[in-house]
């Protein structure tokens, strides 16, 4: 699979193999791996870079890529990509994409960091763990404490990104307050 990304008006071709079985894009070329990784796309595994479907969708939404399928038809929009690889779209895909796109559009560096989490570097260089939730989704207090403790033990700030049923987005920074005894 070939993905073409435009940067500064110059077309740059990135050769990406789309692993339909695992629903991931894989970049093998060392130069391309380094360029995309420097822009905080994908996760390096040895000499290759693996792209999450949310990252590919983001690049399609911004008209920065063209995906060539097995039959050499060019896919230049998200609708066509998703209709071709619809089995790769998980239940939680849209909320993740809404949050990922919002953070990237705000100039944040973002990495997919698990099923419903992102690692974000803000404009001040602080790293934050962003947990994506949908409105009405049940989330136990125990899970909240686990997320807080996990982020604190890794020197990360914790942010919950809650996506409403209408697609609106609200961010909450969470922290644990320890009571002081007299």
N, C-alpha and C positions, 0 to 999 in steps of 0.2 A: 504494500500500500504506500502511496506517495502523498505526502502532505507538503503543500507549498505555502510558505509563510512570507508575507511581505513586511519588510522593515525599512522605513525611511524611503519609500518609493522604489526600493531595489528588491526584486524578487529573489528569494533564497529558497532553494528546494531542500526539504528534509525528507529523507527516505524513512518512512515509518511502516513497520509491519503491524497490522491490526490483528491481534490474537483474539479471534472471535470466541474461542473456547473460554478464555479468561477475561474477555472484554477489556483488554488493555492494548495500548499502542506501544510499540517497542522501537527504539531508535538505536541503530548499530554503529553508524558512522561516528568516529571519535570527535571530529570537529562539531558536528551537529549536536552530539550529546553534551559537549562543553557549552555551546551557545545556549541551548535550551535550559540546561542546569543553572547557568549564570543568571537566567531570567526567572529562576525559581519554578521551572516547570519540571514535572516528573521526579522520579526517584532513581538514583543510580544504583545498579546492581552489577558490580564488577565493571565491565567495559560497556554495558548497555544502559539505556535510560528507559524506564517504563512510565508511560503516561496513563493517567486515570481517565476514564470516559468523561468526567466532569471537566478536566483540562482541555480535552479535545473539543467538547461542546462549547466551552468558553472561546476558544480560538475560532471556531466556526461562527459563533454569534457576532464576533467582531470583524468578520469578513477578512480574516488574516490567513486562512488556510484553504486549500483545496484537497479533498481526499479522492484519490483514484482507487476505485474498487477493483475486484478481480477481473471484471469484464471491461476494464479501462474506461468506464463512464465516470466523469468527474462529478464529485459531490461537493457543492460549494455552500450549502446551507444546512442548518441544523435539522430541519424537517426531513430532508432527504436522507441525511445520515442516520437519524433515529428510525426512520421507516425501514432502512436497510438492516440496521443492527438493533431492532426493537427488543430482541431478547436480552440485550445487555443493559437495558434500562431497568433499574431496580425501583422499588416502591418509593424510596427516599431520594430519588435522583433530583427532582425539581427543587425541593427546598435547599439541597446542597448547591445546586447550580445558582440559585438566587443569591445565596450568601457568598459563594465564591466570586461570582461576577461583581457583586457590590463591593467587596473588599478590593479586588483587582482594580476596579474603576476608580476607587478612592486612592489609588497609588500604593496600596499595601502589597508586600510580597507575601504570597500564600502558597503553602504546600499542603497537599492532601495528606492527612495524618491519621488514617483509619476510617472506619465505616461512616461516622457522622462528625468527624473532627478535622480541623485544619490547624496547622501551625502558621501563625501570622507574625510578620515583623512589621511593626508600625513605623511611622515616619521618624520617631526618635531612636529607633534601633531596638526597642524593647520587644521581646518575644512573648507572644500570647497564645494560649490554647483556646481555640474557638470551637465550642460545641454547638451543633446545629440541632434545633428542635422545631417541631411543628406545633402550632396553636392547638390546644386540646390534648396534646400528647401527655400521657402520664409519665412523671419522672419522680422517683422516690427521693426522700430527703437523704437516704443512705447513698444513693447514686450521686447526689449533689455534693455531699461530704467527700466521697471518693474522688470526684473530679477536682475538688478544691485541694485535697491533700496531695493528690498526684501532681497537680500543676505546681503547688508550692514546693514539693520535694525536688522538682526539676527546675526551680527558679523561673517559672512561667506565671504570668497573670492569667486568670481564667475569665473567659467571656462566653456568655450564652447568647446565641443568635436565634431569636424566635421568629419564625416565618408564619404570618397569619394565613388564614384560608384564602384571603384575597391576594396574597403575595407580598404584603407589606412586611417590612423587616424592622425589628427592634433589637438593640444590643444591650445586654446587662453585664456589667463587670461584677464578678462574685469574689468574695473574700470571707475568711473566717475570722470572727472576732472572739478573742479569748477574754472572758470576764476577769476582772482584777478583784482580788479578795483583800479586804482590809486587815 
